[in-house]
Amino acid sequence: MAVEIKYVVVREGQEKMSFASKKDADAYDKMLDLAEVLSDWLTQSPIALEEGQNDVLAMWMAENKDVLSTVLKSGKLPEQGTVMAADEASETISEEEVSDDKVAEHPRKRTKAA
């Protein structure tokens, strides 16, 4: 019989993601915290987004915080090779739709257990 340690990120009573390492679980939890703050900030925007779009945009911005930081610091997009490498490094699951609004939910990153 094998014993496996699993780190689970839980938000508002729901299991969001499971990880094999505490470091990965903490990083994902921190990204969710950032997405929540960004979502709150986006609601103060003068642009009215449909219900659910704030959360999707906030999650995307949190997942791409390094690129966003580079853009904000330099005022330029990073080289295309750098952006493509970051995209290839992250695995995503397929998109799911929100029931009533037909707004696509942003894919979540998955980490495989060892």
N, CA, C and O atoms as a GROMACS GRO file, in nm:
protein
  456
    1MET      N    1   0.085  -0.117   0.000
    1MET     CA    2   0.000   0.000   0.000
    1MET      C    3   0.090   0.124   0.000
    1MET      O    4   0.183   0.134   0.080
    2ALA      N    5   0.061   0.216  -0.090
    2ALA     CA    6   0.137   0.340  -0.100
    2ALA      C    7   0.064   0.452  -0.028
    2ALA      O    8  -0.059   0.457  -0.025
    3VAL      N    9   0.143   0.541   0.029
    3VAL     CA   10   0.087   0.659   0.095
    3VAL      C   11   0.122   0.780   0.011
    3VAL      O   12   0.238   0.802  -0.022
    4GLU      N   13   0.022   0.857  -0.025
    4GLU     CA   14   0.041   0.977  -0.106
    4GLU      C   15   0.000   1.098  -0.025
    4GLU      O   16  -0.102   1.098   0.043
    5ILE      N   17   0.083   1.203  -0.034
    5ILE     CA   18   0.048   1.329   0.030
    5ILE      C   19  -0.008   1.419  -0.079
    5ILE      O   20   0.052   1.437  -0.185
    6LYS      N   21  -0.124   1.476  -0.051
    6LYS     CA   22  -0.191   1.561  -0.149
    6LYS      C   23  -0.223   1.694  -0.081
    6LYS      O   24  -0.282   1.697   0.027
    7TYR      N   25  -0.184   1.803  -0.147
    7TYR     CA   26  -0.214   1.937  -0.097
    7TYR      C   27  -0.332   1.990  -0.178
    7TYR      O   28  -0.326   1.996  -0.301
    8VAL      N   29  -0.437   2.029  -0.108
    8VAL     CA   30  -0.561   2.071  -0.174
    8VAL      C   31  -0.585   2.219  -0.144
    8VAL      O   32  -0.579   2.263  -0.029
    9VAL      N   33  -0.613   2.295  -0.251
    9VAL     CA   34  -0.650   2.436  -0.236
    9VAL      C   35  -0.801   2.441  -0.228
    9VAL      O   36  -0.871   2.397  -0.320
   10VAL      N   37  -0.853   2.494  -0.116
   10VAL     CA   38  -0.996   2.502  -0.094
   10VAL      C   39  -1.034   2.649  -0.081
   10VAL      O   40  -0.973   2.724  -0.005
   11ARG      N   41  -1.136   2.689  -0.157
   11ARG     CA   42  -1.188   2.827  -0.152
   11ARG      C   43  -1.337   2.821  -0.130
   11ARG      O   44  -1.409   2.753  -0.203
   12GLU      N   45  -1.385   2.892  -0.030
   12GLU     CA   46  -1.527   2.901   0.002
   12GLU      C   47  -1.592   2.763   0.008
   12GLU      O   48  -1.703   2.742  -0.042
   13GLY      N   49  -1.522   2.670   0.069
   13GLY     CA   50  -1.575   2.536   0.088
   13GLY      C   51  -1.565   2.444  -0.033
   13GLY      O   52  -1.608   2.329  -0.027
   14GLN      N   53  -1.510   2.493  -0.144
   14GLN     CA   54  -1.497   2.413  -0.265
   14GLN      C   55  -1.350   2.380  -0.292
   14GLN      O   56  -1.262   2.465  -0.278
   15GLU      N   57  -1.326   2.255  -0.329
   15GLU     CA   58  -1.192   2.214  -0.367
   15GLU      C   59  -1.162   2.270  -0.506
   15GLU      O   60  -1.233   2.240  -0.602
   16LYS      N   61  -1.058   2.351  -0.515
   16LYS     CA   62  -1.023   2.414  -0.643
   16LYS      C   63  -0.921   2.332  -0.721
   16LYS      O   64  -0.933   2.316  -0.842
   17MET      N   65  -0.820   2.281  -0.650
   17MET     CA   66  -0.713   2.210  -0.720
   17MET      C   67  -0.633   2.129  -0.618
   17MET      O   68  -0.623   2.166  -0.501
   18SER      N   69  -0.575   2.018  -0.664
   18SER     CA   70  -0.489   1.934  -0.581
   18SER      C   71  -0.349   1.936  -0.638
   18SER      O   72  -0.330   1.941  -0.760
   19PHE      N   73  -0.251   1.932  -0.549
   19PHE     CA   74  -0.111   1.938  -0.591
   19PHE      C   75  -0.030   1.834  -0.515
   19PHE      O   76  -0.068   1.790  -0.406
   20ALA      N   77   0.082   1.795  -0.574
   20ALA     CA   78   0.172   1.700  -0.510
   20ALA      C   79   0.270   1.770  -0.417
   20ALA      O   80   0.328   1.707  -0.329
   21SER      N   81   0.290   1.902  -0.437
   21SER     CA   82   0.385   1.974  -0.351
   21SER      C   83   0.319   2.094  -0.286
   21SER      O   84   0.230   2.158  -0.343
   22LYS      N   85   0.364   2.124  -0.167
   22LYS     CA   86   0.311   2.239  -0.093
   22LYS      C   87   0.345   2.368  -0.165
   22LYS      O   88   0.266   2.462  -0.166
   23LYS      N   89   0.462   2.374  -0.225
   23LYS     CA   90   0.507   2.494  -0.298
   23LYS      C   91   0.409   2.527  -0.412
   23LYS      O   92   0.371   2.643  -0.428
   24ASP      N   93   0.369   2.426  -0.489
   24ASP     CA   94   0.275   2.448  -0.599
   24ASP      C   95   0.138   2.490  -0.548
   24ASP      O   96   0.072   2.576  -0.606
   25ALA      N   97   0.094   2.427  -0.439
   25ALA     CA   98  -0.037   2.461  -0.381
   25ALA      C   99  -0.038   2.605  -0.330
   25ALA      O  100  -0.134   2.678  -0.351
   26ASP      N  101   0.071   2.645  -0.263
   26ASP     CA  102   0.080   2.782  -0.213
   26ASP      C  103   0.084   2.883  -0.328
   26ASP      O  104   0.022   2.990  -0.319
   27ALA      N  105   0.156   2.851  -0.435
   27ALA     CA  106   0.163   2.940  -0.552
   27ALA      C  107   0.025   2.956  -0.616
   27ALA      O  108  -0.013   3.067  -0.655
   28TYR      N  109  -0.049   2.847  -0.628
   28TYR     CA  110  -0.183   2.854  -0.687
   28TYR      C  111  -0.277   2.935  -0.598
   28TYR      O  112  -0.356   3.015  -0.647
   29ASP      N  113  -0.268   2.914  -0.466
   29ASP     CA  114  -0.351   2.988  -0.372
   29ASP      C  115  -0.320   3.138  -0.381
   29ASP      O  116  -0.411   3.221  -0.377
   30LYS      N  117  -0.193   3.171  -0.393
   30LYS     CA  118  -0.152   3.311  -0.406
   30LYS      C  119  -0.206   3.370  -0.537
   30LYS      O  120  -0.248   3.486  -0.540
   31MET      N  121  -0.205   3.291  -0.645
   31MET     CA  122  -0.258   3.337  -0.772
   31MET      C  123  -0.409   3.362  -0.761
   31MET      O  124  -0.460   3.459  -0.816
   32LEU      N  125  -0.481   3.276  -0.689
   32LEU     CA  126  -0.624   3.296  -0.667
   32LEU      C  127  -0.651   3.424  -0.586
   32LEU      O  128  -0.747   3.496  -0.613
   33ASP      N  129  -0.565   3.450  -0.487
   33ASP     CA  130  -0.578   3.575  -0.410
   33ASP      C  131  -0.561   3.696  -0.501
   33ASP      O  132  -0.638   3.792  -0.492
   34LEU      N  133  -0.460   3.692  -0.588
   34LEU     CA  134  -0.436   3.801  -0.681
   34LEU      C  135  -0.554   3.818  -0.776
   34LEU      O  136  -0.596   3.931  -0.803
   35ALA      N  137  -0.607   3.709  -0.827
   35ALA     CA  138  -0.722   3.715  -0.918
   35ALA      C  139  -0.843   3.777  -0.849
   35ALA      O  140  -0.918   3.852  -0.912
   36GLU      N  141  -0.862   3.747  -0.723
   36GLU     CA  142  -0.975   3.804  -0.648
   36GLU      C  143  -0.960   3.956  -0.634
   36GLU      O  144  -1.056   4.030  -0.651
   37VAL      N  145  -0.839   4.001  -0.602
   37VAL     CA  146  -0.813   4.145  -0.590
   37VAL      C  147  -0.831   4.214  -0.725
   37VAL      O  148  -0.890   4.322  -0.732
   38LEU      N  149  -0.779   4.152  -0.831
   38LEU     CA  150  -0.794   4.210  -0.965
   38LEU      C  151  -0.940   4.217  -1.007
   38LEU      O  152  -0.983   4.314  -1.069
   39SER      N  153  -1.017   4.115  -0.973
   39SER     CA  154  -1.159   4.114  -1.007
   39SER      C  155  -1.232   4.228  -0.937
   39SER      O  156  -1.314   4.297  -0.998
   40ASP      N  157  -1.202   4.249  -0.808
   40ASP     CA  158  -1.262   4.360  -0.735
   40ASP      C  159  -1.223   4.494  -0.798
   40ASP      O  160  -1.305   4.585  -0.809
   41TRP      N  161  -1.098   4.505  -0.839
   41TRP     CA  162  -1.048   4.627  -0.902
   41TRP      C  163  -1.117   4.651  -1.037
   41TRP      O  164  -1.150   4.765  -1.071
   42LEU      N  165  -1.138   4.544  -1.113
   42LEU     CA  166  -1.202   4.556  -1.244
   42LEU      C  167  -1.347   4.601  -1.233
   42LEU      O  168  -1.400   4.663  -1.326
   43THR      N  169  -1.413   4.570  -1.123
   43THR     CA  170  -1.552   4.615  -1.106
   43THR      C  171  -1.560   4.767  -1.092
   43THR      O  172  -1.666   4.825  -1.115
   44GLN      N  173  -1.450   4.830  -1.056
   44GLN     CA  174  -1.445   4.976  -1.044
   44GLN      C  175  -1.411   5.042  -1.176
   44GLN      O  176  -1.406   5.165  -1.185
   45SER      N  177  -1.388   4.963  -1.279
   45SER     CA  178  -1.352   5.014  -1.411
   45SER      C  179  -1.470   5.086  -1.475
   45SER      O  180  -1.586   5.053  -1.448
   46PRO      N  181  -1.442   5.186  -1.560
   46PRO     CA  182  -1.552   5.255  -1.629
   46PRO      C  183  -1.614   5.170  -1.740
   46PRO      O  184  -1.716   5.206  -1.798
   47ILE      N  185  -1.551   5.056  -1.770
   47ILE     CA  186  -1.602   4.967  -1.874
   47ILE      C  187  -1.691   4.862  -1.807
   47ILE      O  188  -1.650   4.794  -1.714
   48ALA      N  189  -1.813   4.850  -1.856
   48ALA     CA  190  -1.908   4.753  -1.802
   48ALA      C  191  -1.890   4.619  -1.873
   48ALA      O  192  -1.917   4.608  -1.993
   49LEU      N  193  -1.845   4.519  -1.800
   49LEU     CA  194  -1.829   4.385  -1.855
   49LEU      C  195  -1.950   4.301  -1.815
   49LEU      O  196  -2.015   4.328  -1.714
   50GLU      N  197  -1.979   4.200  -1.896
   50GLU     CA  198  -2.089   4.109  -1.863
   50GLU      C  199  -2.054   4.031  -1.737
   50GLU      O  200  -1.938   4.018  -1.699
   51GLU      N  201  -2.159   3.978  -1.674
   51GLU     CA  202  -2.140   3.902  -1.552
   51GLU      C  203  -2.045   3.784  -1.579
   51GLU      O  204  -2.064   3.709  -1.675
   52GLY      N  205  -1.948   3.769  -1.495
   52GLY     CA  206  -1.853   3.660  -1.509
   52GLY      C  207  -1.727   3.698  -1.585
   52GLY      O  208  -1.623   3.633  -1.567
   53GLN      N  209  -1.733   3.799  -1.668
   53GLN     CA  210  -1.616   3.838  -1.747
   53GLN      C  211  -1.507   3.901  -1.659
   53GLN      O  212  -1.389   3.883  -1.687
   54ASN      N  213  -1.547   3.974  -1.554
   54ASN     CA  214  -1.446   4.029  -1.462
   54ASN      C  215  -1.360   3.917  -1.404
   54ASN      O  216  -1.238   3.929  -1.399
   55ASP      N  217  -1.425   3.809  -1.360
   55ASP     CA  218  -1.352   3.698  -1.299
   55ASP      C  219  -1.260   3.630  -1.399
   55ASP      O  220  -1.147   3.594  -1.366
   56VAL      N  221  -1.309   3.611  -1.521
   56VAL     CA  222  -1.228   3.545  -1.624
   56VAL      C  223  -1.107   3.630  -1.657
   56VAL      O  224  -0.996   3.579  -1.666
   57LEU      N  225  -1.129   3.760  -1.676
   57LEU     CA  226  -1.019   3.851  -1.708
   57LEU      C  227  -0.920   3.859  -1.592
   57LEU      O  228  -0.799   3.860  -1.614
   58ALA      N  229  -0.970   3.866  -1.470
   58ALA     CA  230  -0.884   3.873  -1.352
   58ALA      C  231  -0.799   3.748  -1.339
   58ALA      O  232  -0.680   3.757  -1.306
   59MET      N  233  -0.857   3.631  -1.363
   59MET     CA  234  -0.782   3.506  -1.355
   59MET      C  235  -0.674   3.502  -1.462
   59MET      O  236  -0.561   3.460  -1.435
   60TRP      N  237  -0.708   3.545  -1.582
   60TRP     CA  238  -0.609   3.548  -1.691
   60TRP      C  239  -0.493   3.642  -1.657
   60TRP      O  240  -0.377   3.609  -1.681
   61MET      N  241  -0.526   3.759  -1.601
   61MET     CA  242  -0.422   3.854  -1.563
   61MET      C  243  -0.333   3.797  -1.452
   61MET      O  244  -0.212   3.815  -1.455
   62ALA      N  245  -0.393   3.728  -1.356
   62ALA     CA  246  -0.316   3.668  -1.246
   62ALA      C  247  -0.225   3.557  -1.298
   62ALA      O  248  -0.111   3.544  -1.255
   63GLU      N  249  -0.277   3.476  -1.392
   63GLU     CA  250  -0.196   3.368  -1.449
   63GLU      C  251  -0.080   3.423  -1.531
   63GLU      O  252   0.024   3.358  -1.542
   64ASN      N  253  -0.096   3.541  -1.587
   64ASN     CA  254   0.007   3.602  -1.671
   64ASN      C  255   0.068   3.724  -1.604
   64ASN      O  256   0.103   3.822  -1.670
   65LYS      N  257   0.082   3.719  -1.471
   65LYS     CA  258   0.130   3.834  -1.396
   65LYS      C  259   0.271   3.875  -1.435
   65LYS      O  260   0.304   3.994  -1.429
   66ASP      N  261   0.356   3.781  -1.475
   66ASP     CA  262   0.492   3.816  -1.514
   66ASP      C  263   0.493   3.899  -1.641
   66ASP      O  264   0.566   3.998  -1.650
   67VAL      N  265   0.414   3.860  -1.739
   67VAL     CA  266   0.404   3.936  -1.864
   67VAL      C  267   0.341   4.072  -1.836
   67VAL      O  268   0.388   4.174  -1.886
   68LEU      N  269   0.235   4.075  -1.754
   68LEU     CA  270   0.169   4.199  -1.719
   68LEU      C  271   0.265   4.294  -1.648
   68LEU      O  272   0.267   4.414  -1.676
   69SER      N  273   0.345   4.240  -1.558
   69SER     CA  274   0.444   4.321  -1.487
   69SER      C  275   0.546   4.380  -1.582
   69SER      O  276   0.583   4.497  -1.570
   70THR      N  277   0.592   4.300  -1.678
   70THR     CA  278   0.688   4.348  -1.778
   70THR      C  279   0.628   4.460  -1.861
   70THR      O  280   0.694   4.561  -1.887
   71VAL      N  281   0.504   4.444  -1.902
   71VAL     CA  282   0.436   4.547  -1.982
   71VAL      C  283   0.421   4.676  -1.902
   71VAL      O  284   0.446   4.784  -1.954
   72LEU      N  285   0.382   4.665  -1.774
   72LEU     CA  286   0.363   4.784  -1.692
   72LEU      C  287   0.495   4.855  -1.663
   72LEU      O  288   0.499   4.978  -1.656
   73LYS      N  289   0.604   4.778  -1.645
   73LYS     CA  290   0.734   4.838  -1.615
   73LYS      C  291   0.798   4.901  -1.737
   73LYS      O  292   0.853   5.011  -1.730
   74SER      N  293   0.792   4.830  -1.851
   74SER     CA  294   0.865   4.876  -1.969
   74SER      C  295   0.778   4.951  -2.069
   74SER      O  296   0.830   5.026  -2.152
   75GLY      N  297   0.649   4.932  -2.064
   75GLY     CA  298   0.560   4.992  -2.161
   75GLY      C  299   0.563   4.921  -2.295
   75GLY      O  300   0.512   4.972  -2.394
   76LYS      N  301   0.623   4.801  -2.297
   76LYS     CA  302   0.634   4.722  -2.420
   76LYS      C  303   0.596   4.578  -2.392
   76LYS      O  304   0.610   4.528  -2.281
   77LEU      N  305   0.548   4.511  -2.497
   77LEU     CA  306   0.523   4.367  -2.486
   77LEU      C  307   0.657   4.294  -2.486
   77LEU      O  308   0.750   4.336  -2.556
   78PRO      N  309   0.669   4.186  -2.410
   78PRO     CA  310   0.792   4.107  -2.416
   78PRO      C  311   0.805   4.043  -2.554
   78PRO      O  312   0.708   4.036  -2.630
   79GLU      N  313   0.924   3.997  -2.585
   79GLU     CA  314   0.946   3.932  -2.714
   79GLU      C  315   0.852   3.815  -2.730
   79GLU      O  316   0.819   3.748  -2.632
   80GLN      N  317   0.808   3.790  -2.852
   80GLN     CA  318   0.710   3.684  -2.880
   80GLN      C  319   0.759   3.548  -2.832
   80GLN      O  320   0.678   3.469  -2.784
   81GLY      N  321   0.887   3.517  -2.843
   81GLY     CA  322   0.942   3.390  -2.799
   81GLY      C  323   0.924   3.369  -2.651
   81GLY      O  324   0.899   3.257  -2.606
   82THR      N  325   0.938   3.476  -2.573
   82THR     CA  326   0.922   3.466  -2.428
   82THR      C  327   0.776   3.437  -2.392
   82THR      O  328   0.750   3.355  -2.304
   83VAL      N  329   0.684   3.503  -2.458
   83VAL     CA  330   0.542   3.482  -2.432
   83VAL      C  331   0.501   3.341  -2.473
   83VAL      O  332   0.429   3.275  -2.399
   84MET      N  333   0.547   3.294  -2.588
   84MET     CA  334   0.513   3.160  -2.636
   84MET      C  335   0.568   3.054  -2.542
   84MET      O  336   0.500   2.955  -2.516
   85ALA      N  337   0.689   3.073  -2.490
   85ALA     CA  338   0.747   2.976  -2.397
   85ALA      C  339   0.666   2.967  -2.270
   85ALA      O  340   0.646   2.858  -2.215
   86ALA      N  341   0.617   3.080  -2.221
   86ALA     CA  342   0.535   3.081  -2.100
   86ALA      C  343   0.403   3.010  -2.125
   86ALA      O  344   0.354   2.938  -2.039
   87ASP      N  345   0.344   3.030  -2.244
   87ASP     CA  346   0.218   2.964  -2.277
   87ASP      C  347   0.236   2.813  -2.287
   87ASP      O  348   0.150   2.738  -2.240
   88GLU      N  349   0.344   2.769  -2.347
   88GLU     CA  350   0.369   2.625  -2.364
   88GLU      C  351   0.398   2.559  -2.231
   88GLU      O  352   0.369   2.440  -2.214
   89ALA      N  353   0.454   2.632  -2.136
   89ALA     CA  354   0.491   2.575  -2.007
   89ALA      C  355   0.369   2.545  -1.920
   89ALA      O  356   0.376   2.459  -1.832
   90SER      N  357   0.259   2.613  -1.943
   90SER     CA  358   0.141   2.592  -1.859
   90SER      C  359   0.043   2.498  -1.927
   90SER      O  360   0.005   2.518  -2.043
   91GLU      N  361   0.001   2.394  -1.852
   91GLU     CA  362  -0.101   2.302  -1.902
   91GLU      C  363  -0.236   2.356  -1.860
   91GLU      O  364  -0.251   2.408  -1.749
   92THR      N  365  -0.336   2.344  -1.947
   92THR     CA  366  -0.470   2.389  -1.911
   92THR      C  367  -0.570   2.281  -1.946
   92THR      O  368  -0.547   2.197  -2.033
   93ILE      N  369  -0.680   2.285  -1.874
   93ILE     CA  370  -0.789   2.193  -1.906
   93ILE      C  371  -0.885   2.264  -2.000
   93ILE      O  372  -0.874   2.384  -2.020
   94SER      N  373  -0.977   2.192  -2.056
   94SER     CA  374  -1.069   2.251  -2.151
   94SER      C  375  -1.161   2.351  -2.082
   94SER      O  376  -1.184   2.344  -1.961
   95GLU      N  377  -1.215   2.446  -2.162
   95GLU     CA  378  -1.303   2.549  -2.108
   95GLU      C  379  -1.440   2.492  -2.078
   95GLU      O  380  -1.489   2.403  -2.148
   96GLU      N  381  -1.502   2.544  -1.973
   96GLU     CA  382  -1.638   2.507  -1.937
   96GLU      C  383  -1.722   2.633  -1.949
   96GLU      O  384  -1.668   2.744  -1.939
   97GLU      N  385  -1.852   2.620  -1.971
   97GLU     CA  386  -1.938   2.736  -1.983
   97GLU      C  387  -2.015   2.758  -1.855
   97GLU      O  388  -2.056   2.663  -1.788
   98VAL      N  389  -2.035   2.886  -1.822
   98VAL     CA  390  -2.119   2.922  -1.709
   98VAL      C  391  -2.263   2.900  -1.754
   98VAL      O  392  -2.298   2.936  -1.866
   99SER      N  393  -2.345   2.843  -1.670
   99SER     CA  394  -2.478   2.794  -1.709
   99SER      C  395  -2.566   2.896  -1.780
   99SER      O  396  -2.597   2.876  -1.898
  100ASP      N  397  -2.607   3.004  -1.716
  100ASP     CA  398  -2.706   3.094  -1.774
  100ASP      C  399  -2.649   3.190  -1.877
  100ASP      O  400  -2.710   3.212  -1.982
  101ASP      N  401  -2.535   3.246  -1.848
  101ASP     CA  402  -2.483   3.356  -1.930
  101ASP      C  403  -2.404   3.311  -2.052
  101ASP      O  404  -2.372   3.393  -2.137
  102LYS      N  405  -2.374   3.186  -2.062
  102LYS     CA  406  -2.293   3.134  -2.173
  102LYS      C  407  -2.159   3.206  -2.184
  102LYS      O  408  -2.107   3.224  -2.294
  103VAL      N  409  -2.104   3.248  -2.069
  103VAL     CA  410  -1.973   3.311  -2.066
  103VAL      C  411  -1.872   3.202  -2.037
  103VAL      O  412  -1.888   3.126  -1.942
  104ALA      N  413  -1.770   3.192  -2.118
  104ALA     CA  414  -1.671   3.087  -2.101
  104ALA      C  415  -1.590   3.112  -1.974
  104ALA      O  416  -1.544   3.224  -1.949
  105GLU      N  417  -1.573   3.008  -1.896
  105GLU     CA  418  -1.491   3.017  -1.776
  105GLU      C  419  -1.347   2.994  -1.817
  105GLU      O  420  -1.320   2.910  -1.904
  106HIS      N  421  -1.255   3.067  -1.756
  106HIS     CA  422  -1.114   3.054  -1.793
  106HIS      C  423  -1.061   2.918  -1.751
  106HIS      O  424  -1.092   2.872  -1.641
  107PRO      N  425  -0.981   2.853  -1.836
  107PRO     CA  426  -0.925   2.724  -1.800
  107PRO      C  427  -0.830   2.739  -1.681
  107PRO      O  428  -0.760   2.839  -1.670
  108ARG      N  429  -0.830   2.641  -1.596
  108ARG     CA  430  -0.744   2.642  -1.478
  108ARG      C  431  -0.621   2.558  -1.505
  108ARG      O  432  -0.626   2.459  -1.578
  109LYS      N  433  -0.509   2.598  -1.444
  109LYS     CA  434  -0.387   2.521  -1.459
  109LYS      C  435  -0.397   2.394  -1.377
  109LYS      O  436  -0.452   2.394  -1.267
  110ARG      N  437  -0.344   2.288  -1.430
  110ARG     CA  438  -0.343   2.160  -1.360
  110ARG      C  439  -0.199   2.115  -1.341
  110ARG      O  440  -0.115   2.133  -1.429
  111THR      N  441  -0.171   2.057  -1.226
  111THR     CA  442  -0.041   1.998  -1.200
  111THR      C  443  -0.063   1.851  -1.171
  111THR      O  444  -0.149   1.814  -1.091
  112LYS      N  445   0.015   1.769  -1.236
  112LYS     CA  446   0.001   1.625  -1.218
  112LYS      C  447   0.076   1.582  -1.093
  112LYS      O  448   0.186   1.628  -1.067
  113ALA      N  449   0.016   1.493  -1.016
  113ALA     CA  450   0.079   1.439  -0.897
  113ALA      C  451   0.191   1.345  -0.937
  113ALA      O  452   0.182   1.275  -1.039
  114ALA      N  453   0.296   1.343  -0.856
  114ALA     CA  454   0.410   1.257  -0.888
  114ALA      C  455   0.382   1.114  -0.852
  114ALA      O  456   0.468   1.028  -0.871
   0.00000   0.00000   0.00000
